Amino acid sequence: MTDRLTMGRRVLFGAAAATALAAPALLARAAQAAGEATKGTEMETKQVPLRKVKLGEMTITVIQDGLRPSDKPEQTFGINQTPEAVAELLQANFLPADRFANGFSPVLIETGSELVLVDTGMGEGGRANGLGQLAEGIKAAGYRPEQVTLVVLTHMHGDHIGGLMEGGKPAFPAARYAMGQVEYDFWTNPARVGTPAEPGHQAVLKNVKPLAEKASFLADGATVLPGMTAMAAFGHSPGHMIFRLESAGKALILTGDTANHYVLSLQRPDWEVRFDMDKAKAAETRRKVFDMVSAERLPFIGYHMPFPSVGYAEKAGEGYRFVPHSYQLDL
């Protein structure tokens, strides 16, 4: 096990979570094409892309809550660099310099005794823009929302907590919850009122706080359930957590938003990201987490990695090379 990651002392008043961009027609066409392309296979999802992999005795299902295309990547990634430097790195990796797509990938984990959901996507507030597809994805994967027994949160930005409620009621009525104590304390604190963090504060009061009586609050190193350990990975948000899964001698890391782009955040881990609330701490954490992932040759699932969001990280140059999963976890 690697050294634990610890939180910096700075109070974090960084950017609020991103606002969804409207592109429903494009997203609907893309989802339909993806469904038709995988018809009759394990990945058949009707209109919601999903991918199942095995980790020992666990079955892990990655669900795409949606895909959001955006302009001007240099205004989100590498904001401490020149736009030309960002464009050059994108083009060197066969990516357009002026556009990018951000995916959102909640994870279901079937352990044999539990059905665990990690993060909940945009929820009903994102559906007008082609997002918020988690509930349909759960059904396409062969489960029902009421079968989820535990919902775990990496952190409390809007694209991770938006699906906790549906029509003003818990979207997963049989579930209990697990979340970081530091993260919860920050976002529920009335001191956020009147700061840039106030919109996030209000979202947490609406979506998370009503569920607190059924929640366990996690510290670094806490056992969430057998085979799932919480690890502090602060910086992107005040109490951002990652999770190590272990089963039958195999391990995998759920890295959440430690890295938000498979090129711009991994190949250049020191480049600042707009939505990292403590940018210096986030860069430090990226290096610690992906040094661990690369040294142990562990697969990881990153919430914003290219779908199906599963891959490996190899140390290369100034940072890390993302190696997409192909069939390693299917054998």
C-alpha positions in Angstrom: 0.0 0.0 0.0 1.3 3.5 -0.8 1.8 6.3 1.6 -1.5 8.0 2.5 -2.2 11.3 0.9 -2.8 14.3 3.2 -4.8 17.5 2.9 -3.2 20.9 2.6 -4.0 23.6 5.0 -5.5 26.1 2.6 -9.2 26.9 2.7 -10.6 26.1 -0.7 -12.8 28.6 -2.5 -12.1 27.5 -6.1 -14.4 27.2 -9.0 -17.9 25.7 -8.7 -18.7 22.6 -10.7 -19.1 22.9 -14.5 -22.4 24.0 -16.1 -23.7 21.5 -18.7 -23.6 22.6 -22.3 -26.6 22.1 -24.5 -26.0 19.6 -27.3 -28.9 17.2 -27.1 -29.3 16.3 -30.8 -25.6 15.4 -31.1 -25.6 13.4 -28.0 -28.8 11.5 -28.9 -27.4 10.6 -32.3 -24.1 9.4 -30.7 -25.9 7.3 -28.1 -28.1 5.7 -30.7 -25.1 4.9 -32.9 -23.3 3.4 -30.0 -26.3 1.2 -29.1 -26.6 -0.1 -32.6 -22.9 -0.8 -32.9 -22.9 -3.0 -29.8 -26.3 -4.7 -30.4 -26.2 -8.3 -29.5 -23.0 -8.1 -27.4 -22.3 -7.9 -23.7 -22.1 -4.1 -24.1 -25.6 -3.7 -25.5 -27.1 -0.7 -23.8 -30.0 0.4 -26.0 -29.0 4.1 -25.7 -26.6 4.2 -22.7 -23.1 3.0 -23.2 -21.8 0.6 -20.5 -19.0 -1.9 -20.0 -18.6 -4.8 -17.6 -15.3 -6.1 -16.4 -14.3 -8.6 -13.7 -12.0 -8.0 -10.7 -11.6 -11.3 -8.9 -15.1 -12.1 -7.5 -16.4 -8.6 -8.2 -18.3 -7.5 -11.3 -17.7 -3.9 -12.2 -20.0 -2.0 -14.6 -19.0 1.4 -15.9 -22.0 3.5 -17.1 -21.7 6.6 -19.2 -24.0 9.2 -17.7 -23.5 11.4 -20.7 -20.9 13.1 -22.9 -20.5 16.9 -23.1 -18.6 18.4 -26.0 -17.0 21.8 -25.3 -14.9 24.5 -27.0 -11.7 26.1 -25.9 -9.9 23.3 -23.9 -7.2 25.8 -22.9 -9.8 27.5 -20.6 -10.3 24.3 -18.6 -6.9 22.5 -18.8 -3.4 24.0 -18.6 -4.8 27.3 -17.5 -1.3 28.2 -16.2 0.1 27.5 -19.7 -0.1 29.4 -23.0 -3.0 28.4 -25.3 -0.4 27.5 -27.9 1.2 25.0 -25.5 -2.2 23.3 -24.8 -3.0 23.2 -28.5 0.4 21.7 -29.4 0.0 18.9 -26.8 -3.5 18.1 -28.0 -2.5 18.0 -31.6 0.6 15.8 -30.8 -1.9 13.3 -29.4 -4.2 13.4 -32.5 -6.8 15.5 -30.7 -8.4 18.8 -32.0 -6.8 21.9 -30.6 -10.1 23.8 -30.2 -12.6 21.2 -29.0 -12.9 18.4 -26.4 -15.4 16.0 -25.0 -16.0 15.4 -21.3 -17.6 12.1 -20.3 -19.1 11.1 -16.9 -18.7 7.6 -15.7 -20.4 6.3 -12.5 -19.4 2.7 -11.5 -21.5 -0.2 -10.2 -19.8 -2.9 -8.2 -21.4 -6.2 -7.5 -19.5 -7.9 -4.7 -21.8 -10.9 -4.2 -23.4 -9.5 -1.1 -23.7 -5.8 -2.1 -24.5 -3.7 -5.1 -22.4 -0.6 -4.7 -22.7 2.6 -6.8 -19.8 5.0 -6.9 -21.0 8.6 -7.8 -24.3 9.4 -9.4 -23.8 11.6 -12.5 -25.8 14.7 -13.4 -29.3 13.4 -12.6 -32.6 14.8 -13.7 -31.0 18.3 -14.0 -28.8 17.2 -16.8 -31.3 15.4 -19.0 -32.3 18.4 -21.1 -28.7 18.4 -22.3 -28.4 14.7 -23.0 -26.8 13.9 -19.6 -28.3 12.2 -16.5 -28.5 8.7 -18.1 -27.3 6.7 -15.0 -30.8 5.3 -14.1 -31.3 4.0 -17.6 -27.8 2.6 -17.7 -28.4 0.7 -14.5 -31.5 -0.9 -16.0 -29.6 -1.6 -19.3 -27.0 -3.4 -17.1 -29.6 -5.7 -15.7 -30.2 -4.0 -12.4 -32.8 -1.8 -10.8 -32.0 1.4 -8.8 -33.8 -0.1 -5.8 -31.3 -2.9 -5.8 -28.4 -0.6 -5.0 -27.4 -1.2 -1.3 -24.6 1.4 -0.9 -23.9 4.7 -2.7 -20.3 5.9 -2.3 -19.2 9.5 -3.2 -15.7 10.4 -4.3 -16.6 14.1 -3.7 -19.6 16.5 -3.9 -19.3 18.4 -7.1 -22.6 18.6 -9.0 -21.7 16.0 -11.7 -21.2 13.4 -8.9 -24.2 14.1 -6.7 -26.8 15.2 -9.2 -28.3 11.7 -9.4 -28.8 11.2 -5.7 -32.4 12.5 -5.8 -35.2 11.9 -8.3 -38.4 14.0 -8.1 -37.4 15.2 -4.6 -37.0 11.6 -3.3 -33.9 9.4 -2.9 -33.1 7.8 -6.3 -31.8 4.7 -4.5 -34.4 4.1 -1.8 -32.8 1.0 -0.3 -29.3 2.4 -0.1 -27.1 3.6 2.6 -24.3 6.0 1.9 -20.6 6.5 2.4 -18.8 9.8 1.9 -15.7 11.7 3.1 -16.1 13.5 6.4 -13.9 16.4 5.3 -15.8 16.8 2.1 -19.2 16.8 3.8 -18.1 19.2 6.5 -16.8 21.7 4.0 -19.8 21.8 1.7 -22.4 21.9 4.5 -20.7 24.7 6.4 -22.7 28.0 6.3 -19.3 29.7 5.8 -19.7 28.9 2.1 -22.5 31.4 1.8 -21.3 34.5 0.0 -18.3 32.7 -1.5 -17.8 31.1 -5.0 -18.5 27.8 -3.3 -22.1 28.8 -2.4 -23.8 27.1 -5.4 -22.0 23.8 -4.4 -23.1 24.4 -0.8 -26.7 24.7 -1.9 -26.5 21.6 -4.1 -25.2 19.6 -1.2 -27.9 20.9 1.1 -30.5 19.8 -1.4 -29.1 16.4 -2.6 -26.7 15.1 0.1 -27.7 16.5 3.5 -31.1 14.8 3.5 -29.4 11.5 3.2 -26.9 12.0 6.1 -28.8 10.0 8.6 -28.1 6.9 6.5 -24.5 7.8 5.8 -21.1 6.6 7.1 -18.5 9.4 7.1 -15.0 8.2 5.9 -11.5 9.2 6.9 -8.3 8.2 5.1 -7.8 4.5 5.3 -11.4 3.6 6.2 -12.8 0.3 5.2 -16.0 1.0 3.2 -16.8 -2.7 3.0 -14.6 -5.8 2.7 -12.4 -5.3 -0.3 -13.0 -1.5 -0.6 -10.7 1.0 1.1 -11.0 4.8 1.1 -7.9 6.9 0.5 -7.6 10.7 0.9 -6.8 12.4 -2.4 -7.5 16.0 -1.6 -7.0 19.0 -4.0 -9.7 18.7 -6.7 -12.1 19.3 -3.9 -11.5 19.8 -0.1 -12.1 16.2 0.8 -11.8 14.3 -2.5 -11.5 10.5 -1.9 -10.3 7.6 -4.1 -11.0 3.9 -3.5 -8.9 0.8 -3.7 -10.8 -2.4 -4.7 -9.3 -5.8 -3.9 -10.7 -9.2 -4.7 -9.1 -12.6 -5.1 -5.6 -11.2 -5.2 -6.4 -8.5 -7.8 -6.7 -4.7 -7.2 -8.0 -1.7 -9.0 -8.2 2.0 -8.1 -11.2 4.3 -8.6 -9.5 7.6 -9.1 -12.5 9.9 -9.3 -11.5 13.3 -10.5 -7.8 13.0 -9.6 -7.1 13.4 -13.3 -9.8 15.0 -15.6 -8.2 14.5 -19.0 -6.3 11.5 -20.2 -3.7 13.7 -22.0 -3.7 17.2 -20.5 -3.9 16.0 -16.9 -1.8 12.8 -17.1 0.9 13.7 -19.5 1.2 17.1 -17.7 0.1 16.5 -14.1 1.4 19.9 -13.0 -0.8 21.8 -15.4 -3.6 23.6 -13.6 -7.2 22.6 -14.1 -9.9 25.2 -13.8 -12.1 23.1 -11.5 -9.4 21.9 -9.2 -10.2 23.9 -6.0 -6.6 23.8 -4.6 -4.6 23.6 -7.8 -1.2 23.1 -6.2 -2.5 20.3 -3.9 -4.4 18.7 -6.9 -1.1 18.5 -8.9 0.7 17.0 -5.9 -2.1 14.4 -5.4 -2.1 13.5 -9.1 1.6 12.6 -8.9 1.2 10.6 -5.7 -1.8 8.7 -7.0 -0.5 7.9 -10.5 3.0 7.1 -9.2 1.2 4.4 -7.1 -0.9 3.3 -10.1 2.1 3.1 -12.4 4.4 1.5 -9.9 2.0 -1.3 -9.0 0.8 -1.6 -12.6 -2.8 -1.3 -11.4 -5.8 -0.8 -13.6 -7.8 2.3 -12.7 -11.2 3.8 -13.5 -11.2 7.6 -13.9 -14.5 9.4 -13.9 -13.6 11.6 -16.9 -11.3 9.2 -18.7 -12.4 8.2 -22.3 -15.2 5.7 -22.1 -15.2 3.0 -20.8 -12.9 4.9 -18.5 -10.7 1.9 -17.6 -7.0 1.9 -18.2 -3.4 1.9 -16.9 -0.9 4.6 -16.4 2.8 4.3 -17.4 5.4 6.8 -16.3 6.6 8.7 -19.3 8.3 12.0 -19.8 7.0 14.7 -17.5 4.0 12.6 -16.4 2.1 9.4 -17.5 0.9 7.7 -20.6 -2.7 6.5 -20.5 -3.0 2.9 -21.7 -6.7 2.0 -22.4 -8.0 -1.3 -21.1 -8.7 -3.8 -23.9 -9.3 -7.3 -22.5 -7.0 -7.7 -19.5 -9.9 -7.7 -17.0 -12.0 -10.0 -19.2 -9.8 -13.1 -18.9 
